[in-house]
Amino acid sequence: MFILLCLILGSVFRLIWVQDMEYKGDEAWWYSKSQAIGRTEPIPIRGLISASGVDNPGMSLWLVAALAQGFGLDTPTSLVRSIQVLAILALVVMFLFARYRLADADQLQWYWGGALASVNFTAVLFSRKLWPVELLPIFSIFFLIAWWQRRNSWGSFFWGLLGALLGQIQMSGFFYAAALFLWSALFNRKTVRWLMWVFGSALGALPLIPWLAYLVQGDPNQRGIGGKFHAPGIGEYFGYVWHFARYVRDWFEYALGTSWVSSIGLHQAEFAAYPIIGGFATYLVFAAKTLLLAALAYSGGRLLYTSWLNIYRSYKHTALSNWQSVLPSAQTPQTIFLIQSGLIGMGLLFTLGHILSPYLPAGFWVHRHYLIVAFPLPYVCLANLALRDTRYGEKLLLAMWCAQVVVTAAFLYYIHVNCGAPGADYGVAFGCQLGA
């Protein structure tokens, strides 16, 4: 019943008040392209220029155009409806996977991860945006399911195929797929049918060939490859550590659903007082955020303490030559293995991209919306962290779930009654704009 409640609430949060959708320059561009490609414009090989300075692969545009034209979606609201429905479908697939393919601790973590993802503010916000990056969750969940079945040929094949496609929808997918590939190759390679993985990856990479040619040829209007590599100064290393730490912070902020500052902007103090009941500010949003941060601090602090204690006890009289035993391996629970690949592996690859940014056509910074490609791992990670407390873990997760319901419901209501968040990143809601 609780899973059904999560799906109902998650669906309502995503589908309600569609006219309140965020709609600015990027969203208008994507909508216009979805109607024009293949009709009045040729099919492009490249998409919108990314924040990193190079054009995205063309698949992002192909998918949006295919959705719009394949289903006759000729308004911005009808197009964003399709994204909302696919986001709900990703939740359904996640719960079905947990129900029929997982057991014991893995199943409980994925159930709770799905519960959090259903009502999470960040997940709901992004599933209501007209961006192709919001199409990633449905691909990402099947990507993880294929990896889970990597011991058979078809599992490895579709893991490779979907991994090659993720980055073509949004370039963060290259980092995500590469992280799981490297994590598996380094620490659990014997469980993979590598030949089938190669076949799947090669097939998925075929649409990427024109984009790769564009990268090789370069673009005079965009930055090319820089000069010779030099050893970073000691001060730069602190910047790299900060870059990775910022990624970890964004990972947990994304999972907690406390990242509304950019959307609300200067209105955040007003929003913290919501909901307003009978003319009185309840400050439930502020209380919910405080609870979420306190829950993370408790769970994280508990993990750090027990980990340090276990390491100290285990290695107090052990030679340092046994350090390999702390690395991931075939014995690592699969859910934890996936979390490590996303939290540590992808974070390190993003950091490496930042280090090499002066010498590549474009560098990569950690934008919070990039983490949507890791769906649903940030939420499963948060569930895993809380459930390490066998006594209070589920109670803590239920409290966090309730807090996220409060935040998400309050945000949707705030946007509805205020016509968006004028002056902030969210801007004026679509339904309140002239000509909408």
N, C-alpha and C positions, 0 to 999 in steps of 0.2 A: 504493500500500500504506500509506503514511503517513497519508493521509486516512482510509482504512478503520480504521486503528489509532486515530485520533483519535475517530472516531464510536463505535467499540466502547468505548473508555475513557470517553468522554463519556456514553454510555448506561449503563454500569455505575455510574459515579459518581452519576448521577441516580436510578437505579432501586433500588440496593442498600439493604437495611435500611430499608424504608419506615416501619417502626414507630418509627424514630428521629426522625421528623419533628418539627419545632418545633410546639408546640400550646399556645397560651396564650389569653387572652381574645379577641383579634381573630380568631384562627383558629377558635375555637369559635363565634363570632358568625357568621362567614361560612358555616361548615358548617350551622348551624341554619337560617340564612336560605335556603340552597340547597335545603333539604328542605321549607321552609314556603311559599315564594313560589308563588302560583298554586294552592296546595292549601288551606292554612289561613290564609294572609295574602294581601291584594291585591297586585298587581304595583306596586311603588313607583316614583315618579318620581325619587327621590333615593337615593343610597347612604350609606355610612358617612361620618360627619364626618371631614374631612381634618385633617392637622396644621396647615394654614393657616387653619383656623377656619370653613370653610363645608362644607356637605355635598357629596360627590362626585356627579356625574351618576348616574342610575340604571342605566346600561348595565353597570357593574361587577357589580351584583347580577343583572341579567338574564343575563349570560354564565355566571356561576357556577351559577345555577339551571338554565339550559338544559343545561349540561354534566351536572349531577347527575341531573336528571330525564330528559333525553333518552337517557342511556346507563345509567340505573338504578344510579347511584353512590350508595349509601346508607350508606357509612361514610366517616369522614375520610380513611382511607388510600386508599380507592378513588378519592375525589375528587382527592386530591393526585397520584395516579397519572396522571390525565388531564393535569394541569399538567406533569408530568415528560415525558410522551409528546409534548406540544405543544412543549416546549423542545427535545427531540431533533429533532422535525420541523423546527423553525426552523434548526437546524444543517444538516440535510440540504438544505433549500432554499437555504441560503447557499452550500454547496459546489456544488450543481447550477448555481446562478446564475453562480458564478465559472467553472465548467467550460464552460458553453455560451454565456455572454454576454460574458465578459471575455477580455482577451488581455494578454500581455506584463506590464508593471509592475503594472497594475491587478489582473490575475489572481493574480499572486504575492502581492500584499498581502492580497487577500481570502482566499486559501488559508491564509496564515499567521495572519490574523485569526481564521478559523474554527478553526484548530488551537488557538490560545490560548483561544478561547471554549469549546471542547469540555472543557477540563480546568481552566479558571479557577475558583479557589475561590469568588469572589463569584457567578459565573454558576451554579455548582452549588448553592451555598447557597440562592439565591433560587428556583431551579427546583424545590426540594424544600419550598417553603413554600406554605401554603394561603392565598394572597392573590390576588385578581384581577389585581393589578399584574404578577404573574408570567406572565400570559397575553399581555403586550405583545410579547415577541420575535417571535412568529409574525406578528402584525399589522405590526410594525415592518419586518421583512425584506421583506414584500410592498410596504409603503409605499415603501421605497428602490428596489425593482425597478421599481415604477410610475414613480417620478421618473426613473429611468435611461432609461425609454422615453417620456419626456415629449414627444418630437418627434412622436409619433403621437397621434391623438385619444384612443384608449383608455388609453394611458399617462397622459396628463394627467388624464383623467376619474378613473381609479382613484387617482392621486396625491391629488387633491382629496377623493375619497370617504374614503379611508383616513386622511388627515390630519384630517378632521372627526371620525372615530371614535376616534382615539387618545386625545384628551383626555377623551372620555366614559368610557373605561376607567379612566384615571387622569389627573388634571389636568395632570401634567407633559407629557402629550401635546400640550396646547395650545401650550406653549412650544416644544416640539420642532417641531411642524408649522409654527408661525409663523416659527421661525428659518429653516427651509428655504425657506418661501415668500418671506420678505423677502430672503434671500440670493440666491435665483433672480431675484426681481423687480428687485433692485438691480444685479446683476452679470451676469445671463445670461438676460434676459427673452425674447430673440428665439427661444429654442429651445423655448418652451412654447406649447401650444395653450390659451390662457388661457380661451376661452369654455367648452371642455370641462372645464377645471379648475374653473370657477365652477359648472357644472352638477353635477359630482361633489361639490364642497364643500357645495352647497345641499342635495343629496339626503342626504348624510351628517349634516347639521346638523338635519334634521327631528326626530329623537328628542330633540334638545337643547332644543326649544322649552319644554317644561314646566319644565326646570331653569333656563332663562334667565328665565322668569316668576318663579320663586322668588327669583332674585337681585335682580330689579327690585323685587319687593314687599318684600323684606327679611324677616328673622326676628327677633322681639323677643328671642329667646334667644341671638342671635349678633350680633357687632359690625356696625354699619352703616357707611355712608360717613362719613368724618370731616370736619374743618373745612377751611378754605381752605388752599391750598398755600402754603408759604413757601420761600424760597430756603435751601438747607442751609448751615450754617456750614462753615467750612473743615475743621474736625475731622471732620465727617460724611463728607466726601469720602474720607478715609483709610479709613473704615469700608466705604465702597462698593468701594474698591479691594481691601480685604481680602476682601470678600464674593466678588468675582470670582476672586481668587487662590485662595480656598478651593474654589470650583467647579472650577478647573483642577486643584488638588491631588486632589480627589475623583475627577475624571475618570481621572487616571493611576493612582491607588490602586485604583480599580475595575478598570482594565485589568490591573494587575499581580497582582491577587488578594491583596493584603497587608492587607485591611481586616477582619481578624477580631477586632479588639480589642472591639468592641461585643458580638459574639456570645459571646466567651469571658470577657470581663470580668477578674476577679481571677485567673482560671486561665491567663492568657496566658504567665506564666513557666513554668508546668508544661507547657503546650502547646509552647512553644519547644524543650523538651528531647525532644520526640517525633521519631521513633518509639522506643519502648522495646524493645530487642532483648536477650533473655536477661537481663533485669533491669538492663541498662545503658542510660543515656540517650545517644542518638546526637547530639542537637541538630541533626538534619538540617533541621528546620523553621526553626530560627534561621539556618542556613547558606543555605537556599533563599531566605529573605527578604532576607538580605544580598546574595546574588547578584542578585536581582531589582532591588533598589534601586540597586546598583552599575551594572547594565546600563542602567537608565533614566538615571542620572547621566551615564554615558558617552555614550549616544545623544543625550540632550538637550544636554549640553555641546558635543558635536561639532556639532550643528545650530546652536546659538547662535553658536558661533565662526565657522562657515562662512557663516552668514547675515550676520553683522556684517561679515565680510571682503568678501563680495560686494557688499553695499550700499556700503561705503566705496569700493571700487574703481569701482563703477558710477556713483556720484554725486559723486565727488570733484570732477569738472569739469563737472557737469551742473546746470542751473538747477533750483531747487526747484519750478518750475511743472510738472515732469514727475512729480510725486509720484503721480499717478493710476496710473502704470504698475505700481505695487506692489500695487494692489488686485486682488481676484479678477476674473476675466473669462471670456469664452467659451473662451479659450485655456487656462485653468487645467485640469489633469487632473481628471476628474470625481471620482475618489476623494478627491483633496485638497480639492476644492470641498465635498464632503459633510462631510469632517472639519472644515473651517473653519466650516461652518454649525452643526455640533454643538458643537464646542469653544469657538468664539468667539461665534457668533450666539446659541445657546441660553444660554450663560453670561451674555452681556450682557442678555438678556431676563429671566433670573432676577434679575440685579442690579437691573434697572429695576423689577421687581416688589417687590423689597426697598425700593427708594427710595420707591415710591408706597404702601407698606404702610399708613402712617398715614391715608391718604385713600381707601382701598378697603375693601370688606367684609372682606377678609383679605389678609395679606401672604404672601410665599412665601420660604421658606428653602431652602437646598440640602441635601436629604437624599440620602444616597448611593444609596438604592434608587430614587430618581427617574431615575437614569441608565440604568436598565434599558430605558427607552423608546428610547434611542439605539442599541439593539442593531442591528448589531454594531460600530458606529463606534469605540468606545473601543479595541477589540481591533485593528481595522484601522489605527487611528491609531498604536498601539504598533508594529505591523508596519511601517508606513510609516516611522516614525522610525528603526527599526533597519536597514531595508533601504537607507537613504541611505548607509550604509557598504557599498559594493559588494564589499569584500573579506571583511569579517567579519560582515556583517549576518545571513546565514542561520545561521551558527554561533552567533551571539549569540541569535537567536530560538529555536534548538533548545535552548540552555542554559536559557533562560527557560521554555520549554515543560516541560522536565524538572523544573525547580524548582517549577513550578505543579502538576505531577503529585504531587510529594512533599508539598506543602502540603495539597492537596485530599484525597489518600488518608489522610494523617495526621489531618486534621480529622475525616473521616468515622469513622475508627477511634476517635479520642478520644471522640467523641460516643457511639459504640456501647458502649464499655467503661465509660463513666462515666455512662450514662443521661442524656446531654445535658451541659449546663453549669449545674448548679444554682447559683442566686444571680446568674447573669449574664443577659443579654438572651435567650439561647437558652432558658434554663430547663430544666426536666425534660423529657426526651424523651417523646413521646406514649405509647409502649409501656410506660413505667415509671410512668405516672400511674395512680392508683387508678381502677378502672372502665374503663380503656382496653381 
